[in-house]
Amino acid sequence: MPSKGAAPTGSGPDLLATVASALVVCAHPDDESFGLGAVLDHLAKMGIELSVLCLTHGEASTLGARPGGLARLRADELSAAAGVLGVASIWLYDHPDGMLAGEDSATLAAELAAAIEKSGAELLLVFDRGGVTGHPDHERATALALSAPPELPVLAWTLPAGVASQLNDEFGTTFLGRSDDEIDIRLAVDRSCQRRAIACHLSQSGDNPVLWRRLELLGAEESLRWLRRPA
């Protein structure tokens, strides 16, 4: 892990250089690809072992709806995308999609603790506070990560304020962005691997103009901020 006293900077990828393993804590299959895909590809190329804890099967999605079959389909999509991104382990739970806020905190905490122990995670990766999109399931997943032992740093994927504002103006969405002084790390990324992972989630990406516009606006850069900084 980064040495004690290390302070994040605007560029800051060097702070990740000694992390051996990282665990993504997310709500739905595709969060790891649509949101964090380029970041995970970057970390995998640094030699960081990646794992994913996904709390729901995403069965409530209105995209690619298949009565009785969407949960299984999305599990298969997650498995395929994880392979593209170089994810070593997946823990996929069956909490109800769209209703994570009402799930038992002790049960969620036990599932997280087990994933941390089995993965040996030294870093937790999440969506930013507010879930980036405003989705309450995203917010609950991030809150769960922050309930982990305090020595575990929590790093959040976020959007620059200008990108969030542009998307909201164009699509009537509820993206939450961050000003420059709230962003700790800017990563130069290659999106080719992320795009292949997104293609694995065909049920959700086939008719998703907001996703493609977001990637266009972000270009070759992703933004991250510490929700819990390294010691």
Sequence and secondary structure as in RCSB ss.txt:
>XXXX:A:sequence
MPSKGAAPTGSGPDLLATVASALVVCAHPDDESFGLGAVLDHLAKMGIELSVLCLTHGEASTLGARPGGLARLRA
DELSAAAGVLGVASIWLYDHPDGMLAGEDSATLAAELAAAIEKSGAELLLVFDRGGVTGHPDHERATALALSAPP
ELPVLAWTLPAGVASQLNDEFGTTFLGRSDDEIDIRLAVDRSCQRRAIACHLSQSGDNPVLWRRLELLGAEESLR
WLRRPA
>XXXX:A:secstr
   TT    SS GGGGTT  EEEEEESSTTIIIIITHHHHHHHHHTT EEEEEEEE  TT SSS  TTTHHHHHH
HHHHHHHHHHTEEEEEEEEE TT GGGS HHHHHHHHHHHHHHHT SEEEEE GGGTT  HHHHHHHHHHHTS T
TS EEEEEEEHHHHHHHHHHH     EE GGG  EEEE   HHHHHHHHH HHHHTT HHHHHHHHHHTTEEEEE
EEE   
